Amino acid sequence: MGVIEIVEKILDAFLVAIQEEDTNGKNIVLLAKKEIIKKNAFWKLDNQGHNPSSLIPGATLQMQYEIKWYKEHFTKTHKKLGKRGSKWLIKTSKACFVFAMLIANVAFAASTTVSGVLNEDYGRPILLEEIAFHIFAISLLVYLCFLGTTLI
């Protein structure tokens, strides 16, 4: 496809790859060079501002080719922005993780501390028989499960 960086990586990793040839006897370097020449020629403009892409039959095929070209062009021209965005995303995710850990600590403390006053005779909560106590305990358990999943 004419992507020299990939050819360089392949040759760095497997120098013997240069010996491989296609059915026409062309190796990886010759094939990549041919694609680069085709791409450069394909986007060369004439005096009226036309290029060979206008010769592609059908609007759908032309749009498909132009989308492919746009993706390649966008990737090449936005490398620095992508790296900055990646760094920002990592920094933000670390901050969110710390915040989630703080919330997890509070939720864990709430789940291990029995709500309400304890009955002195039995050591059980007075509200143990109340529906609201059971709803609170179950919702806290569900919350802890979701929180644990989020942290993982």
URTA-V544751 format. One line per field, one symbol per residue. ss: DSSP state (@ for helix, = for strand, . for the rest). A space follows every 10 residues. Layout:
ss: ???
//
This chain:
ss: ...@@@@@@@ @@@.@@@@@. .......@@@ @@@@@@@@@@ @@........ .@@@@...@@ @@@@@@@@@@ @@@@@@@.@@ @@@@@@@@@@ @@@@@@@@@@ @@@@@@@@@@ @@.....=.. ....=@@@@. @@@@@@@@@@ @@@@@@@@@@ @.
//
